[in-house]
Amino acid sequence: MPAPLDTARLIADRRPGYSLPAPFYLSPEVFRQDLRLIFGRHWLYVGVEPDIPEPGDFFTVEIGNDSIIIVRDDDLAIRAFHNVCRHRGARLRAPGSGIVGNLVCPYHQWTYNLRGELIQNQHAGEGFDRCKFSLKPVHIESLAGLLFICLAQTPPEGFAAMRASLEPYIAPHQIANTKVAFQKDIIEAGNWKLTMENNRECYHCTANHPELTVPLMEFGFGYQSSPDNVAQMANFEELLARQHVGWTECGLPSAEIERLDEITGFRAVRLPIARAGESHTVDTKVACRKLLGDLHRADLGGLSVWTQPNSWHHFMSDHIVSFSVLPISADRTLLRTRWLVHKDAQEDVDYSLDKLTSVWTATNDQDGSLVERAHAGVSSGAYEPGPYSPFTEGLVEKFCEWYLDRLATGLESDEQ
């Protein structure tokens, strides 16, 4: 029998600036620690308020063995509960979304209202106190319409600070006045950290994303200066400075905020979009003719928002693309993508799904293949950690540093 994995030693021995040792991607034991100490103790992005616009609307989120129901109650408040009946533990709802009047357990018909209170059950005997058997709540917060949950009994610090910093950036896009035009789930054949690392750099973009690099200017995500690109970089920097002034005049904060090393880590920056400068589409023009919120200009670049440990988002004048990452196993990861448009926009009148989704649908498929390829390579006995580019992969290193710090802190708290 192999010796138990010493994760604390692996963390201590990891070489800064290099990719993680293979067990962090492959070990079932590390995966269990990730679920418990990362996904079990931090704020996780799970959806948007438009997922549940009306009373009774709900969706479920699966995190390891935990299933969470997120529902809008009759007073329009958003609540989250463990998807576990208080009778004998059966799942109340299958994975997915829908509309309910009450939450009814299909096993023995115990019935809960949308506040999680047990309101009906039979054969419990005299003296049974329903008040003691409400659904177990889960912490939930909305950040300008982005929904986050925390499974820990006591959430970590920092959500209020993240909200205060990010709301001015996100609020002009008015998520509450959007609708989910399309959602797509894909399963990537790799560890969740490889999915996140792949997102945190654009070193791979030019060679792998022909659709994305039409609107996306990779200089905004790190680049090494050379005689071949010095003029391009100078032009980008000049464009960025000029557009920051224009965005600020439009009431859109745009300067970079970078707090990825905090317990509740995040980053935001608004960057130019190439060519027409309007949206992440094949022609760089808006995909939806009805702009978001009170925006009156289409050429407002793209606001990128990242949160630790599991999300990234792109906000344009006409639509939003929002991504959440949820681990399934050590070698399988769910990537859930939502495309949001103005709530009054009509499909095939104001937008077409093909133009709205084609760039990121193609990019997600390409990234899924890259993650699978990376996981297969890490699984080889020939793998050893390689160096990150200090110019293009600095944000990958920041993700790894955050992950290792939070994992080490969790292991230390377990020993106390």
N, C-alpha and C positions, 0 to 999 in steps of 0.2 A: 504494500500500500504506500503511495507517495506521501511524503511529509506534508503537513498543513502549510499552506502558502503564507509566508511572512510579508504581508502587504506593507507594513510599516517599514520594513527593511528595503523593499522595492522602491518605496517613495524616497527614502533617504539616499539610496544609491543612484537614483535617476540623474542623468547628466543634463544640466540645464541647457536649453537651446537645441536639444535633440528630441526626436520622436520618442514615444513611451516604450518601455520594454514590452515584449509580446504578451505577458500575462495580463496586462491591463486591457488588452483587446480580446483575449482568448479565454481566460480563466473563468469557469462558472462561479468560483468562489468570489473573485473580484466583481463579477456581475451582480451577485447577491448583495455585496457590499455597496455597489452603486445604487441599487434599488433602495436599500435601507438608509444609507447615509447621504446620498445626493438627492434622489427623487423622493425619498421619504421625509426629508428635513428642510427642503428649500422651496421657494415659490416657483411654481411650474406654470408656464403658459399653456392653456388648454383650448381657448376658443375666443369668440367675440360675442358681444351682446346681441348682434343681429342673428346669431344662431338660435336664440330663444326670444323672439320679439314680443310674443303674446303670452298671457297667463296660461299655464299648462304646457307650454313648449319645454322640451327637455332634450338633453343629449347625454350620453355616457362617455366616460374616459377610462381606459384600462391602463393601469400602471402596475406591472408585475401581477401579483395575485389580487391586487386591490382594484375594485371597480367603483367609480364615483358617478353619481347622478347629479347633473347640474340642471336646475329647473327655475323657471320664473313663476313666482307664486301669484295668488289672486290680487295682491296689493302691488304687483309689478316689481317686487324685490327679487333679487337673484340669490338663490340658495344652492348649497352643495351638500350632499349626504353620501355616506357609504351605502353602496348598493347591496345592502344586507338586511334581510328581514330580522326583526328582533325576536321572532318566535323560535325558529330553528335554523336561521342563517341562510335561507335560500336567496338567490339573486332575485331582486324585484323586477328588473328589466334586463332584457338581452342587450348586447352591444348595439349601439345605433342611436337614433333620435326619433322623436314623435311628439304626440300631443296626448295629455292625460287630464282627467278631471281630478282624480286622486291617484296615489301610488298604491296599487293592489298587488299583494304577493300572490302569484299564481298557484302556490302550493296549498295553503290553507286559508287564503282570502283575507289575511290580516290587511287592513286598509289604513293608509296614512294620508293626511291632507298635504297640501303643498308646502306647509311649514314643517313637515316631518312628524307631526303629532299623530299618534295612534288614535283613530276615531271609531274603528269598528273591528271587533273580533268575537267569535263565538266560543262557547264551551270553556270559558276561562274560570268559571266558578265565582261565587260571591267573594267580595273583598278584593278582587283583582284591580290594581291601580294602573290604568292605561297611561297615566302621566309618567310612569317610570320606564316606559318602553317606546319612547320616541326614537326615530331614526337617529343614528349617530352623525352629528354635523361635521363638515369639513370646512376649514377656513377658505373663504373666497373673497377676492377683491377685484374691482374693475379699475383699470388704468386707462382712462379716456376711451373706454369701450373694449379694451383688451382684457380678457378674463384670466386670472391667475388663481390657482389653488395651492394650499399647503397641507400636507397630510400630518405634519407634526402636531403634537398637542399644543406646543408653544411655537409659533412661527419665528423664523430668524429676523433679526433687525434689518432695517434698510428699505422696506417697501415704501414707506411714506416718503423717504428721500428720493427714491426712484420715481415715484409718482410726481413729486414736486418738480423734478428736473425734466421729465419727459412729456408731461401733459401740455406745456406750451408748444412743443414741437408737433405733437400728434393732434391736438384739439382742432386746428383749422380744417382737418380732413373729416371731422364730424362722423366718427364711426357709428354712433347711435342712429344716424340718418342714412345708413347704408343697408344693403341686403347682400346675402351671400349668393352671388350669381352662379358659382360653381365650386365644388369641393372635390378633390381627388386624393385618395390614399394610395401610396405605393409602399411595398415592403422592400427595403434595401437589404441585400445579403451581406451585412457587415455589422460590426459593433457600433453602437450609437455614437461613441466618441469619434469614430472615423467619419461619420456623417457630419458631426459638428465641426471637426477640423477641416473637412473639405469646404464647408461653407465659409470658414473664417479666412480664406485667402482666395486670391484671383490669379495666383501664379499659373494655374492650370487653364485659365479661361481661354486664352487665345487659341491654344491647340485643341481644345475640346468643346467649346461652346460657340459655334458659328452664329447661332441665332441671338444669344445673349450679348455677344460683343458688338452687335449692331447698335443697340441703345446704350449699353453699359460702357463707361470709360474706365478701363482697368487701372489707369494711373491713380484713381481715387482710392485704391485698395493696396497701394504699395508697389514701388518700382525702383529698380536700381538705375541711376543715371549712367548713360554711356554716350559716346559720340554719335551713336545711331539714333538715340531718342531725345537728346538734349533739347532740340527745338520743339518736339512734341510736348515734352514735359513743361517747358517754359510757356507754351501756348495754353496748356491745361491750367497751370497755376494762375495765369492772367485771367483766363475765363472764369475760374473758380472765384477769384477775388472780386471780379466785376459782378458776377451773379449773386454772390453773397450780399453785396450792397443792394441789388435790386430786390432780392427776397426779403431782406430786412425792411425795406421800404414798403413791401406788401404785407408786413406783419407776420412774416414767417421766420422764426428763429432757425438758424442754419449752421452756426459754428459747431464744431465737433465737441461733444461731451464724451469723455472716455473714463468710465469707472468700472472697468471689467474686473478689477481685483477685489472689489468689495464683496461682502457676504451675499448681498443681493445685487449682483453686478449687471451693468448695462452700458450701452454705447449708442450714440445717435449722431448722425451727420447728414446734411443735405448736400448732394453732389449734382453736378451738371449731367444731363443726358445728351448723348451725341446727336448730331444732325438737327432734326427739328426741335429736339430738346423737350419733348412733351411726355413721352411714356415708354414703358418697356414693351414695345411692339415691334413688329417686323419693319415698319416704316418710321418708327420713332414718333409717330403722331398719336393723338389720343385714340383709345379703343372705344371710349364711351363719350358721346357728345354732351351728355349731362354731367357737368363737373361736380365735384364733391363740395359739400358745405356751402360757404359763401364765396368760393374761389371764382374769380372772373378771368383769370389768365390760364392758358393751357401749358405754357412753357415755364413750369416751376421746378424743373429738375425732379430728382427723386430723393426722398428722405429715407435713409436706412436706419433701422432700429434693431439692436441686438439685445437679448437678455440671457443671462446665465441661469440654468444650464442648457436650455432647450428651445430657443426660438430666434427667428429673424423675420423682418418685415420690410416691405418696400411700399412707401406712400407716394403716389403721384397725384396730379391734379384731378385725374378722371377715375382712378381705381386704386385699390390696395391689394397687394399680394402678401399673404400672411402664412408663415410656416411654423409648425410645431413638430418636435422630434420626441418620440416615446419609445423606450427600449422594449423589445419583446423577449429576446434571449441574448446570450453573449454574441451571437452571430446573425441576429435579425433585428431590424429597426423599422418602426413605422414613421414615415414622413407624411404628414397631413398638410395639404396646401389648400387655402381658401382664396378665392378671388371675390372682392367686394366692389360693388358699384353703388351709385346713388339709389336710394330706395324707390324712387319714382321712375328710374330708367327702365325702359321696355326692351326686352330682347328682340333682336331683328328690326328694331326701330331706332333705338339709341345706341345699341352695341350688338356685335356678333360674338358668340362664344369663341369662335375660332381665332379671331384677331385678339380678343381679350386674353386667351389662355395659351396661345401657341408658343410664345417665347419660353415661358417657364415650364410648360409641359415638356418641351424638348430638353430644356436644361435639366429638369429633374431626372428624366430618363438617362441622360448622359452622366449626371452625377451618381445615379444609382449604379451604373456600370463601373464608374471609377471607384466607388466605395467597395463594391464586390471584388474588384481587382486588388485593391489595397488590402482587404481582409485576407484574401487568398495568399498574398505575398507575406503578410505578417505571420500567417500560419506555418510558413516554411521554416525548417530548421536552419536555413541560411540567413534568416532575418536577424538583423541587429539594428538598434536605433540609429537613424541618420540625422544629419544636421539640418535644421531649419534655416531658410534664407533670412538673414536679418532685415532684408529690404521688403520682401513680399510675404513672409510668413511670421512676422512679429506677433500678429493677432492670434495665430494658432498657438504660439508659445504662451500668450496670455491666457488662452482658454485652458491649456494644460496646467499652467501654474495655479489657476483658480481651482481646477478640478482636484489636483493633488493636495492643495492646502485644505480644501473642504473635506476631502477624504481623510487626511491625517487628523484634522480636528475632530472628526466624528469617531475615529478609532481611539484617540486619546480620551474623549469623553466616555467611551464605553469602559475604559479601564479604571475610571475614577469611581 
